[in-house]
């Protein structure tokens, strides 16, 4: 449908130059919209990964795990770990490994082409 604008309260059709300029503006807007979709989906993937991590290991629990791992490393400088401490460090490593696996899944999802429209499906996050 031909475009127009109002001049002195009269409907005046665009010139070919005005049509070309309007087409270029619309194409640029469409390109911006298309570029924003992947960025929005990548942000959603990162948010979903963060949500899953914090749901399983709240931030205070992650901080406590980090602190305990530091304590155990200091102990190891002075002596060998006890059986209980060895088991404890294995548990802390498992927490770290699970969080890393979720981050790796996030990175994998961000590389998909096309990006998933709904990244909240559990099938994307099997680790």
Secondary structure, DSSP 8 states (H G I E B T S, - for coil): ---EEEETTEEEE--HHHHHHHHHHHHHHHHHHHHHHHHHHHHHHHHHHHHHHHHHS-HHHHHHHHHHHHHHHHHHHHS---HHHHHHHHHHHHHHHHHHHHHHHHHHHHT-SS--S-TT-GGGG--
